[in-house]
């Protein structure tokens, strides 16, 4: 049995209850060179009223695959901050952009270019909602709830399921939901997914750059919650080969023109433009997405673009109610669960509005 690094919650409580002497703990988090999340803590003298009041910091980029060892300092520039559900009080979590010491954005800093694009097209008021799927594993590498050395029954009873024989890991899901609400994340729902041990949470609607910020911080919170339970979160788009659903990050998108009366015309125009750049989209829609986008398990094939009303096998779906109302949004079903949301939201906006 692998060692399970579970938090000793009751013991920790008495220390977290200690007075902080007016000081604030700020957990600075950032995206590393492999698409993971890192974090370290600093002490602030007072609670910041605005992100501009937060200091720049730095870290060893050679240990995160973001810089060479002979020039390893990478700068952390605060971009947004949230309430910290783990420490409580006035403590905060600070999301940062990564910058090189020559004043250029680090190669992994996709937020910088995304923010510029969102500023350029701000008048379109782009809204996003992302459906983040993920899979829970125990520390032995077994999907949570699956029999050791075997497989559960076929898919069917697990989607939106209840009961101990079908739903595995609900405590983690509920704890994460509440942590997101406390932090100020625009989380809008959760559900069990088609494959047992797989779940989904939805974030949005968010405007522009806010989408990437809120999704990355919600992922950080999920990792931290799962850490408390001794469980591992995977965002791999096809964690289990075979006749099991993969994990995606369906991205719902609209502009003001799409949401207004007659907006279905703008929706169709956006889909036509996005179809022309299918390969460019796929290039930033997640690693190993070819293992997921096979044309089976509610996906379109990675090499072919398609769209349709209420078609979950299409690249882009127009929800039935949107078609009926003649306005609303589209759902891009191609993004994998391991996307960088900054890259995805940026290309959707540039493709559809340029």
C-alpha positions as CSV (number, residue, x, y, z in Angstrom):
1,X,0.0,0.0,0.0
2,X,1.4,3.4,-1.0
3,X,2.0,6.0,1.6
4,X,-1.0,8.3,1.8
5,X,-0.1,11.9,2.6
6,X,-3.4,13.0,4.2
7,X,-3.7,16.2,6.2
8,X,-4.2,15.7,9.9
9,X,-7.1,18.2,9.9
10,X,-7.9,18.1,13.6
11,X,-4.3,18.7,14.7
12,X,-3.9,21.5,12.1
13,X,-7.0,23.3,13.3
14,X,-5.4,24.4,16.6
15,X,-2.5,26.1,14.7
16,X,-4.7,27.7,12.1
17,X,-6.8,29.2,15.0
18,X,-3.7,31.1,16.3
19,X,-3.7,34.9,16.0
20,X,-1.6,36.1,13.1
21,X,-0.7,39.4,14.7
22,X,-2.3,41.5,11.9
23,X,-0.1,39.8,9.3
24,X,-1.5,38.3,6.1
25,X,-0.3,35.0,4.5
26,X,-0.3,35.2,0.7
27,X,0.1,32.0,-1.3
28,X,1.7,33.0,-4.6
29,X,0.8,30.4,-7.3
30,X,1.9,30.1,-10.9
31,X,1.8,27.8,-13.9
32,X,5.1,25.9,-14.4
33,X,6.8,24.7,-17.5
34,X,4.9,21.5,-17.7
35,X,1.4,22.9,-17.3
36,X,1.3,22.2,-13.6
37,X,0.7,24.6,-10.7
38,X,3.3,25.6,-8.1
39,X,3.0,27.8,-5.1
40,X,4.9,29.4,-2.1
41,X,3.9,31.7,0.7
42,X,5.0,35.2,1.7
43,X,3.9,37.4,4.6
44,X,2.2,40.7,4.0
45,X,1.9,43.6,6.5
46,X,-1.7,44.4,5.4
47,X,-4.6,43.2,3.3
48,X,-4.3,44.5,-0.3
49,X,-7.2,46.6,-1.6
50,X,-6.1,46.1,-5.2
51,X,-3.8,43.6,-7.0
52,X,-1.5,46.5,-7.8
53,X,-0.6,46.7,-4.2
54,X,1.0,43.3,-4.2
55,X,4.7,42.9,-4.5
56,X,6.5,41.2,-7.3
57,X,8.4,38.1,-6.2
58,X,10.7,35.5,-7.8
59,X,11.5,31.8,-7.8
60,X,14.0,29.3,-9.2
61,X,12.8,28.6,-12.8
62,X,15.4,25.9,-13.3
63,X,13.4,23.7,-10.9
64,X,10.1,24.3,-12.8
65,X,11.3,23.8,-16.4
66,X,11.1,27.5,-17.1
67,X,14.7,28.7,-17.0
68,X,18.3,27.5,-17.3
69,X,20.4,26.9,-14.1
70,X,22.8,29.7,-14.9
71,X,20.1,32.3,-15.2
72,X,17.3,30.8,-13.2
73,X,15.4,33.7,-11.6
74,X,11.8,34.0,-12.9
75,X,9.7,36.9,-11.7
76,X,6.2,36.6,-10.3
77,X,3.9,39.5,-11.2
78,X,0.5,39.3,-9.4
79,X,-2.5,39.3,-11.8
80,X,-5.4,38.5,-9.5
81,X,-6.1,37.4,-5.9
82,X,-8.7,35.3,-4.1
83,X,-9.7,34.5,-0.6
84,X,-7.8,31.5,0.8
85,X,-10.2,28.7,1.9
86,X,-7.5,26.7,3.5
87,X,-6.1,29.3,5.9
88,X,-9.2,31.4,6.2
89,X,-9.3,34.9,7.7
90,X,-7.8,37.6,5.5
91,X,-5.3,35.3,3.9
92,X,-5.2,35.2,0.2
93,X,-4.2,33.2,-2.9
94,X,-2.4,35.3,-5.5
95,X,-2.4,34.2,-9.2
96,X,0.8,35.3,-11.0
97,X,2.2,35.8,-14.5
98,X,5.7,34.6,-15.0
99,X,8.3,37.0,-16.5
100,X,11.9,36.7,-17.4
101,X,14.4,39.1,-15.8
102,X,15.0,40.7,-19.2
103,X,11.5,42.1,-19.1
104,X,9.9,39.6,-21.5
105,X,7.1,37.2,-20.6
106,X,8.3,33.6,-19.9
107,X,7.5,31.1,-22.7
108,X,4.9,29.6,-20.5
109,X,3.1,32.9,-19.8
110,X,0.1,32.6,-22.1
111,X,-1.9,35.0,-19.9
112,X,0.0,38.0,-21.2
113,X,-1.0,37.6,-24.9
114,X,-4.5,36.5,-23.9
115,X,-5.0,39.7,-21.9
116,X,-4.0,41.8,-24.9
117,X,-6.4,40.0,-27.1
118,X,-9.3,40.4,-24.6
119,X,-8.5,44.1,-24.4
120,X,-8.6,44.4,-28.1
121,X,-12.0,42.8,-28.5
122,X,-13.4,44.1,-25.2
123,X,-16.4,45.8,-27.0
124,X,-17.6,42.4,-28.1
125,X,-18.0,41.4,-24.4
126,X,-16.9,37.8,-24.8
127,X,-18.4,35.4,-22.2
128,X,-17.0,32.0,-21.4
129,X,-18.1,29.0,-19.4
130,X,-15.7,26.0,-19.2
131,X,-16.7,22.5,-18.1
132,X,-13.7,21.0,-16.5
133,X,-13.6,17.2,-16.4
134,X,-11.1,15.3,-14.2
135,X,-10.4,11.8,-12.9
136,X,-9.6,10.9,-9.3
137,X,-6.9,8.3,-8.5
138,X,-5.7,6.7,-5.3
139,X,-2.0,6.9,-4.5
140,X,-1.5,3.4,-5.9
141,X,-2.5,4.7,-9.3
142,X,-6.0,3.1,-9.3
143,X,-9.0,5.1,-10.4
144,X,-10.9,5.9,-7.2
145,X,-13.6,3.3,-6.6
146,X,-12.4,0.8,-9.1
147,X,-11.8,-2.7,-7.9
148,X,-8.1,-3.5,-7.4
149,X,-6.7,-5.2,-10.4
150,X,-10.0,-5.1,-12.2
151,X,-12.6,-2.9,-13.8
152,X,-16.1,-1.7,-12.7
153,X,-19.2,-2.5,-14.7
154,X,-19.7,-0.8,-18.1
155,X,-20.5,2.8,-18.4
156,X,-24.2,3.8,-18.0
157,X,-25.1,4.1,-14.3
158,X,-22.3,6.6,-13.3
159,X,-23.3,9.8,-15.0
160,X,-24.9,12.2,-12.5
161,X,-25.1,9.2,-10.2
162,X,-25.9,8.7,-6.5
163,X,-25.1,5.8,-4.2
164,X,-22.0,4.1,-3.0
165,X,-21.9,1.6,-5.8
166,X,-21.8,4.3,-8.5
167,X,-20.4,7.6,-7.2
168,X,-16.8,7.7,-5.9
169,X,-15.1,10.7,-4.4
170,X,-18.2,12.9,-3.6
171,X,-16.6,14.3,-0.4
172,X,-13.8,15.8,-2.5
173,X,-16.2,17.2,-5.0
174,X,-18.3,18.9,-2.3
175,X,-15.3,20.2,-0.4
176,X,-13.9,21.7,-3.7
177,X,-17.2,23.3,-4.5
178,X,-17.4,25.0,-1.2
179,X,-13.7,26.1,-1.3
180,X,-14.4,27.7,-4.7
181,X,-17.4,29.6,-3.5
182,X,-15.5,30.8,-0.5
183,X,-12.5,31.9,-2.6
184,X,-14.7,33.9,-5.0
185,X,-14.4,31.5,-8.0
186,X,-17.4,31.8,-10.4
187,X,-18.1,28.0,-10.1
188,X,-21.6,27.3,-11.4
189,X,-22.1,23.6,-10.9
190,X,-20.7,20.0,-10.5
191,X,-21.7,16.5,-11.6
192,X,-20.5,12.9,-11.8
193,X,-19.3,12.0,-15.2
194,X,-19.8,9.0,-17.6
195,X,-16.7,7.1,-16.4
196,X,-16.8,6.0,-12.8
197,X,-14.3,8.0,-10.7
198,X,-14.6,11.0,-13.2
199,X,-16.2,14.3,-12.3
200,X,-16.9,17.7,-13.8
201,X,-17.2,21.2,-12.4
202,X,-18.3,24.2,-14.4
203,X,-16.8,27.7,-14.1
204,X,-18.5,30.7,-15.6
205,X,-19.9,32.8,-17.1
206,X,-16.7,34.8,-17.0
207,X,-15.8,37.8,-19.1
208,X,-12.5,37.8,-21.1
209,X,-9.3,37.1,-19.2
210,X,-11.3,36.3,-16.1
211,X,-12.1,32.8,-17.5
212,X,-8.5,31.7,-17.5
213,X,-7.8,33.2,-14.1
214,X,-10.8,31.5,-12.4
215,X,-10.2,28.1,-14.1
216,X,-6.5,28.0,-13.1
217,X,-7.3,28.9,-9.5
218,X,-10.1,26.4,-9.3
219,X,-7.7,23.7,-10.5
220,X,-5.3,24.7,-7.7
221,X,-8.0,24.5,-5.2
222,X,-9.0,21.0,-6.5
223,X,-5.4,19.7,-6.1
224,X,-5.2,21.1,-2.6
225,X,-8.5,19.6,-1.5
226,X,-7.6,16.2,-3.0
227,X,-4.2,16.5,-1.2
228,X,-6.2,16.7,2.1
229,X,-8.0,13.4,1.2
230,X,-4.9,11.6,0.0
231,X,-6.2,11.5,-3.5
232,X,-4.6,12.4,-6.8
233,X,-6.3,14.5,-9.5
234,X,-5.6,13.7,-13.2
235,X,-6.5,16.1,-16.0
236,X,-5.3,13.7,-18.7
237,X,-7.8,13.6,-21.6
238,X,-7.8,9.8,-21.8
239,X,-6.6,8.4,-18.4
240,X,-7.9,4.9,-19.1
241,X,-7.6,3.4,-22.6
242,X,-10.4,1.3,-24.0
243,X,-14.2,1.7,-23.9
244,X,-14.2,4.5,-21.3
245,X,-15.0,8.2,-21.9
246,X,-12.2,10.6,-22.0
247,X,-12.0,13.9,-20.1
248,X,-12.6,17.3,-21.8
249,X,-12.9,21.0,-21.2
250,X,-16.0,21.9,-23.2
251,X,-15.8,25.7,-23.7
252,X,-19.0,27.7,-24.0
253,X,-18.6,31.0,-25.8
254,X,-20.7,34.0,-26.7
255,X,-20.4,37.6,-27.6
256,X,-22.9,40.4,-27.1
257,X,-24.0,40.0,-30.7
258,X,-24.8,36.3,-30.1
259,X,-26.8,37.0,-26.9
260,X,-29.0,39.7,-28.5
261,X,-32.1,39.1,-30.6
262,X,-31.2,37.4,-33.9
263,X,-27.8,36.3,-32.4
264,X,-28.0,32.9,-34.1
265,X,-26.6,34.6,-37.2
266,X,-23.5,35.7,-35.3
267,X,-23.2,32.2,-33.9
268,X,-23.2,30.6,-37.3
269,X,-20.7,33.2,-38.6
270,X,-18.4,32.4,-35.7
271,X,-18.6,28.7,-36.3
272,X,-17.8,29.2,-40.0
273,X,-14.6,31.2,-39.1
274,X,-13.6,28.7,-36.5
275,X,-14.0,25.8,-38.9
276,X,-11.5,27.4,-41.3
277,X,-8.9,27.3,-38.5
278,X,-9.6,23.9,-37.1
279,X,-6.0,22.7,-37.2
280,X,-4.8,25.9,-35.4
281,X,-7.4,25.3,-32.7
282,X,-6.5,21.6,-32.3
283,X,-2.8,22.6,-31.9
284,X,-3.6,24.5,-28.6
285,X,-6.5,22.3,-27.4
286,X,-4.5,20.0,-25.2
287,X,-1.8,17.3,-25.2
288,X,-2.8,13.7,-26.1
289,X,-6.2,15.0,-27.4
290,X,-5.9,12.6,-30.3
291,X,-6.5,9.8,-27.8
292,X,-9.8,11.4,-26.8
293,X,-11.1,12.9,-30.1
294,X,-11.7,9.6,-31.9
295,X,-15.3,10.1,-33.1
296,X,-16.5,7.8,-30.3
297,X,-17.5,8.4,-26.7
298,X,-19.4,11.7,-27.5
299,X,-16.6,13.3,-29.5
300,X,-16.0,14.3,-33.0
301,X,-12.8,13.0,-34.8
302,X,-9.7,15.2,-34.3
303,X,-9.1,15.4,-38.1
304,X,-12.6,16.5,-39.1
305,X,-14.6,19.6,-38.2
306,X,-18.3,19.4,-37.7
307,X,-21.1,21.3,-36.1
308,X,-24.7,20.8,-35.3
309,X,-27.7,21.4,-33.1
310,X,-27.7,19.2,-29.9
311,X,-25.1,17.0,-31.4
312,X,-22.6,15.8,-28.8
313,X,-20.6,14.0,-31.5
314,X,-19.8,17.3,-33.2
315,X,-16.8,19.6,-32.9
316,X,-19.1,22.5,-32.0
317,X,-22.6,22.1,-30.7
318,X,-25.4,24.6,-30.7
319,X,-27.6,23.7,-27.8
320,X,-31.2,22.9,-28.7
321,X,-32.6,25.8,-26.7
322,X,-30.3,28.3,-28.4
323,X,-31.5,27.2,-31.8
324,X,-35.1,27.5,-30.6
325,X,-34.6,31.0,-29.1
326,X,-32.4,32.2,-32.0
327,X,-29.7,33.6,-29.7
328,X,-27.3,32.5,-27.0
329,X,-24.0,30.7,-27.2
330,X,-22.0,27.9,-28.8
331,X,-20.2,24.9,-27.2
332,X,-16.8,24.0,-28.5
333,X,-16.4,20.4,-27.5
334,X,-12.9,19.9,-28.8
335,X,-10.7,21.2,-25.9
336,X,-9.1,18.5,-23.7
337,X,-9.2,18.5,-19.9
338,X,-5.5,19.6,-19.8
339,X,-5.9,22.8,-21.8
340,X,-4.4,26.1,-20.9
341,X,-7.6,28.2,-20.8
342,X,-5.7,31.3,-21.8
343,X,-4.7,29.7,-25.1
344,X,-8.1,28.4,-25.8
345,X,-10.1,31.5,-25.0
346,X,-7.6,33.6,-27.0
347,X,-7.8,31.6,-30.2
348,X,-11.6,31.4,-30.0
349,X,-11.8,35.2,-29.8
350,X,-9.3,35.8,-32.5
351,X,-10.7,33.2,-34.9
352,X,-14.3,34.3,-34.4
353,X,-13.9,38.1,-34.4
354,X,-10.9,38.8,-36.7
